[in-house]
Amino acid sequence: MAETKNREVPAGLASEHKPYPLRSFAAGAVAGAIDTVITMPLDTIKTQMQIQSHPSVAACARTIVRHDGILGLYYGFPPFLLQASGKAAVRFCMFDVLIKLVDSSGADRSRNPALWSGACGLGAGLSEALFWTAPTERLKVLRQARAGLGKTCLPPSAMSLVRERGVRDLYVGAGATAARQASSVAMRFCFLEEAKTVICHRMGYDKAGAPAWVTFVSGGIGGFISAVSAPLPSGIPPCPGCMSAVRPRSPSGIDASSPGIRAAPF
């Protein structure tokens, strides 16, 4: 019995990463919500610069604020909040579930922790994309596409999309979203693990008891590398209809070029 127990968590990793899926789910949700509040304006500006012509980030921000006020930078906040908190919760929960499965199989992650983190991150990213990110990304971009066009241009709601086009419409662009999330999360976890190992080695910290700033810096490094390594999928709007936001509209503010979608609050 003792021999079987030792196979479940290899000695090299017993004190390093103990997976607790439910705890990771809750922590991920809180972290995702905080992240949303801080990064939402930049995400809105990014979306606007991808679908319209703006000479600079500052010029794009000024256009949005001039037409819609500061709140224009938070267009799409409800679906983005759901997306960020939900996907972080699913991501870390699934990562711990996969880590648990690897450990229970008897594999020794201590021989190549970065590789195993990347592999489990790939599965976590794919799960988060299909379970959560694809539909919320669709709603978020439809809202962000209307930032800077005036408050009369209302985006379609989730219910109107499902009612008029079916649930499948929420998954337009799901393939690109899944490819982006799976590769991005895999690289983030892989490089986070590698960066944390290097920093702890240089600073003389034990990885299991390293201070929070080490994880913060390592996560930033992983996020930066994943962002510059796979920019294409994240630059593809996850729905053909998002481009309709810049086409002519009827006086009522409803997108006349997309008759199948009715404008309505989220």
KANORGI-V237496 format. One record per residue. N is the residue number from 0. SS is DSSP state (2 for helix, 1 for strand, 0 for the rest). OMEGA is omega in radians with two decimals (NA if undefined). NEAR is the number of other ideal C-beta (glycine too) atoms within 12 Angstrom. Layout:
n=<N & N>
ss=<SS & SS>
omega=<OMEGA & OMEGA>
near=<NEAR & NEAR>
//
This chain:
n=<0 & 1 & 2 & 3 & 4 & 5 & 6 & 7 & 8 & 9 & 10 & 11 & 12 & 13 & 14 & 15 & 16 & 17 & 18 & 19 & 20 & 21 & 22 & 23 & 24 & 25 & 26 & 27 & 28 & 29 & 30 & 31 & 32 & 33 & 34 & 35 & 36 & 37 & 38 & 39 & 40 & 41 & 42 & 43 & 44 & 45 & 46 & 47 & 48 & 49 & 50 & 51 & 52 & 53 & 54 & 55 & 56 & 57 & 58 & 59 & 60 & 61 & 62 & 63 & 64 & 65 & 66 & 67 & 68 & 69 & 70 & 71 & 72 & 73 & 74 & 75 & 76 & 77 & 78 & 79 & 80 & 81 & 82 & 83 & 84 & 85 & 86 & 87 & 88 & 89 & 90 & 91 & 92 & 93 & 94 & 95 & 96 & 97 & 98 & 99 & 100 & 101 & 102 & 103 & 104 & 105 & 106 & 107 & 108 & 109 & 110 & 111 & 112 & 113 & 114 & 115 & 116 & 117 & 118 & 119 & 120 & 121 & 122 & 123 & 124 & 125 & 126 & 127 & 128 & 129 & 130 & 131 & 132 & 133 & 134 & 135 & 136 & 137 & 138 & 139 & 140 & 141 & 142 & 143 & 144 & 145 & 146 & 147 & 148 & 149 & 150 & 151 & 152 & 153 & 154 & 155 & 156 & 157 & 158 & 159 & 160 & 161 & 162 & 163 & 164 & 165 & 166 & 167 & 168 & 169 & 170 & 171 & 172 & 173 & 174 & 175 & 176 & 177 & 178 & 179 & 180 & 181 & 182 & 183 & 184 & 185 & 186 & 187 & 188 & 189 & 190 & 191 & 192 & 193 & 194 & 195 & 196 & 197 & 198 & 199 & 200 & 201 & 202 & 203 & 204 & 205 & 206 & 207 & 208 & 209 & 210 & 211 & 212 & 213 & 214 & 215 & 216 & 217 & 218 & 219 & 220 & 221 & 222 & 223 & 224 & 225 & 226 & 227 & 228 & 229 & 230 & 231 & 232 & 233 & 234 & 235 & 236 & 237 & 238 & 239 & 240 & 241 & 242 & 243 & 244 & 245 & 246 & 247 & 248 & 249 & 250 & 251 & 252 & 253 & 254 & 255 & 256 & 257 & 258 & 259 & 260 & 261 & 262 & 263 & 264 & 265>
ss=<0 & 2 & 2 & 2 & 2 & 2 & 2 & 2 & 0 & 0 & 2 & 2 & 2 & 0 & 0 & 0 & 0 & 0 & 0 & 0 & 2 & 2 & 2 & 2 & 2 & 2 & 2 & 2 & 2 & 2 & 2 & 2 & 2 & 2 & 2 & 2 & 2 & 2 & 2 & 2 & 2 & 2 & 2 & 2 & 2 & 2 & 2 & 2 & 2 & 2 & 2 & 0 & 0 & 0 & 0 & 0 & 2 & 2 & 2 & 2 & 2 & 2 & 2 & 2 & 2 & 2 & 2 & 2 & 0 & 2 & 2 & 2 & 2 & 2 & 0 & 0 & 2 & 2 & 2 & 2 & 2 & 2 & 2 & 2 & 2 & 2 & 2 & 2 & 2 & 2 & 2 & 2 & 2 & 2 & 2 & 2 & 2 & 2 & 2 & 2 & 2 & 2 & 2 & 2 & 0 & 0 & 0 & 0 & 2 & 2 & 2 & 0 & 2 & 2 & 2 & 2 & 2 & 2 & 2 & 2 & 2 & 2 & 2 & 2 & 2 & 2 & 2 & 2 & 2 & 2 & 2 & 2 & 2 & 2 & 2 & 2 & 2 & 2 & 2 & 2 & 2 & 2 & 2 & 2 & 0 & 0 & 0 & 0 & 0 & 0 & 0 & 0 & 0 & 0 & 0 & 0 & 0 & 2 & 2 & 2 & 2 & 2 & 2 & 2 & 2 & 0 & 2 & 2 & 2 & 2 & 2 & 0 & 0 & 2 & 2 & 2 & 2 & 2 & 2 & 2 & 2 & 2 & 2 & 2 & 2 & 2 & 2 & 2 & 2 & 2 & 2 & 2 & 2 & 2 & 2 & 2 & 2 & 2 & 2 & 2 & 2 & 2 & 2 & 0 & 0 & 0 & 2 & 2 & 2 & 0 & 0 & 2 & 2 & 2 & 2 & 2 & 2 & 2 & 2 & 2 & 2 & 2 & 2 & 2 & 2 & 2 & 2 & 2 & 2 & 0 & 2 & 2 & 2 & 2 & 0 & 0 & 0 & 0 & 0 & 2 & 2 & 2 & 2 & 2 & 2 & 2 & 0 & 0 & 1 & 0 & 0 & 0 & 0 & 0 & 1 & 0 & 0 & 0 & 0 & 0 & 0 & 0 & 0 & 0 & 0 & 0>
omega=<-3.14 & -3.13 & 3.13 & -3.12 & 3.14 & 3.13 & -3.06 & 3.10 & -3.14 & -3.06 & -3.10 & -3.10 & -3.05 & -3.11 & -3.01 & 3.14 & 3.08 & -3.07 & 3.04 & -3.01 & -3.09 & 3.10 & 3.12 & 3.11 & -3.13 & -3.14 & 3.12 & 3.13 & 3.13 & 3.14 & 3.13 & 3.13 & 3.11 & 3.12 & -3.12 & -3.11 & -3.08 & -2.97 & -3.08 & 3.14 & 3.13 & 3.13 & 3.10 & 3.11 & 3.12 & -3.13 & 3.13 & -3.14 & 3.11 & -3.04 & 3.10 & -3.10 & 3.08 & -3.09 & -3.11 & 3.10 & -3.13 & -3.14 & 3.12 & 3.13 & 3.14 & 3.14 & -3.14 & -3.10 & -3.14 & -3.09 & -3.00 & -3.10 & -3.14 & -3.12 & 3.09 & 3.10 & -3.14 & 3.04 & -3.10 & -3.08 & -3.12 & 3.11 & 3.12 & 3.09 & 3.09 & -3.12 & -3.05 & -3.13 & 3.14 & -3.09 & 3.08 & 3.12 & -3.14 & -3.10 & -3.07 & 3.08 & -3.13 & 3.10 & 3.13 & 3.08 & -3.12 & 3.08 & 3.13 & 3.12 & 3.11 & -3.13 & -3.12 & 3.11 & 3.13 & 3.13 & -3.12 & -3.12 & -3.09 & -3.14 & 3.10 & -3.05 & -3.13 & -3.14 & 3.14 & 3.10 & 3.11 & -3.13 & 3.12 & 3.07 & 3.10 & 3.11 & 3.13 & 3.13 & 3.11 & 3.13 & -3.11 & -3.13 & -3.06 & -3.11 & -2.94 & -2.92 & -3.04 & -3.13 & -3.13 & 3.07 & 3.10 & -3.14 & -3.12 & -3.08 & 3.08 & 3.11 & -3.10 & -3.13 & -3.10 & 3.09 & 3.14 & -3.13 & -3.13 & -3.03 & 3.14 & -3.11 & -3.08 & 3.12 & 3.08 & 3.09 & 3.10 & -3.11 & -3.13 & 3.09 & -3.12 & -3.10 & -3.02 & -3.09 & 3.12 & -3.13 & -3.11 & -3.11 & 3.08 & -3.10 & 3.02 & -3.12 & -3.10 & 3.14 & 3.12 & 3.13 & 3.14 & 3.13 & 3.13 & -3.06 & -3.11 & -3.12 & -3.12 & -3.11 & 3.10 & 3.14 & -3.14 & -3.12 & -3.13 & -3.09 & 3.04 & -3.13 & -3.12 & -3.14 & -3.14 & 3.11 & -3.12 & -3.11 & -3.14 & 3.12 & -3.12 & -3.07 & 3.12 & 3.12 & 2.94 & -3.05 & -3.11 & -3.10 & -3.12 & 3.13 & -3.05 & -3.08 & 3.11 & 3.09 & 3.13 & -3.12 & -3.14 & 3.10 & 3.09 & 3.11 & 3.12 & 3.13 & 3.13 & -3.12 & -3.13 & -3.13 & -3.10 & -3.11 & -3.09 & -3.08 & -3.00 & -3.10 & -3.11 & 3.12 & 3.14 & 3.10 & -3.05 & 3.09 & 3.11 & -3.06 & -3.08 & 3.12 & -3.14 & -3.12 & -3.10 & 3.10 & -3.10 & 3.12 & 3.06 & -3.12 & -3.11 & 3.14 & 3.12 & -3.14 & -3.08 & -3.08 & 3.14 & -3.02 & -3.09 & -3.11 & 3.13 & 3.14 & 3.13 & 3.10 & -3.14 & NA>
near=<7 & 7 & 8 & 10 & 14 & 17 & 18 & 25 & 26 & 26 & 16 & 20 & 28 & 20 & 15 & 26 & 33 & 17 & 30 & 18 & 25 & 16 & 16 & 29 & 29 & 20 & 23 & 32 & 28 & 21 & 27 & 34 & 26 & 17 & 25 & 31 & 20 & 17 & 23 & 34 & 29 & 22 & 32 & 39 & 31 & 30 & 40 & 40 & 26 & 26 & 32 & 27 & 13 & 23 & 12 & 13 & 18 & 13 & 18 & 30 & 27 & 21 & 27 & 38 & 23 & 17 & 23 & 28 & 18 & 18 & 19 & 32 & 35 & 29 & 41 & 39 & 30 & 24 & 38 & 40 & 30 & 28 & 41 & 35 & 32 & 34 & 45 & 36 & 34 & 37 & 44 & 40 & 33 & 36 & 43 & 33 & 24 & 36 & 37 & 25 & 22 & 32 & 31 & 19 & 16 & 16 & 25 & 21 & 33 & 24 & 14 & 20 & 33 & 27 & 22 & 33 & 39 & 33 & 28 & 39 & 38 & 31 & 32 & 44 & 41 & 33 & 32 & 42 & 39 & 26 & 26 & 39 & 46 & 38 & 33 & 39 & 42 & 42 & 42 & 44 & 45 & 46 & 47 & 45 & 40 & 42 & 46 & 35 & 31 & 20 & 20 & 17 & 33 & 26 & 40 & 39 & 23 & 27 & 18 & 27 & 32 & 21 & 17 & 22 & 24 & 13 & 17 & 16 & 29 & 35 & 28 & 28 & 32 & 30 & 18 & 29 & 38 & 29 & 26 & 34 & 42 & 35 & 30 & 39 & 44 & 38 & 33 & 41 & 43 & 35 & 34 & 38 & 38 & 27 & 32 & 37 & 26 & 20 & 26 & 25 & 15 & 13 & 18 & 12 & 21 & 15 & 29 & 17 & 14 & 27 & 18 & 13 & 15 & 28 & 27 & 18 & 24 & 33 & 29 & 20 & 27 & 31 & 26 & 19 & 25 & 31 & 23 & 15 & 20 & 24 & 17 & 15 & 27 & 28 & 18 & 25 & 30 & 41 & 38 & 24 & 36 & 35 & 22 & 29 & 39 & 26 & 21 & 15 & 24 & 16 & 10 & 13 & 22 & 26 & 32 & 18 & 17 & 30 & 16 & 20 & 36 & 26 & 33 & 24 & 19 & 25>
//
